[in-house]
């Protein structure tokens, strides 16, 4: 029997890779990416971006819905840019 957490691990790794790839184009110190991830984990995921909040994006829809995934990736990238002031 698998839990929700174990089935999501590959997706989490993929999202982290995707976001770090976006980060590398900014040519900033890797420590700033780690700081962003810590800030995200500690409440930045509750910040509203373009009228949407990361944690609430899939509230009424499936997490496998393409638009939910697209919205979450967009919010993540915008949060990162805002946090890094770029």
LINVEN-V180349 format. One record per pair of residues at least 6 apart in sequence whose C-alpha atoms are under 6 Angstrom apart, sorted by the first residue. I is the first residue (numbers start at 1). J is the second residue. D is the distance in Angstrom with one decimal. If there is no record, write none. Layout:
I | J | D
I | J | D
This chain:
45 | 54 | 5.5
46 | 53 | 5.8
47 | 53 | 5.9
54 | 72 | 5.9
58 | 68 | 6.0
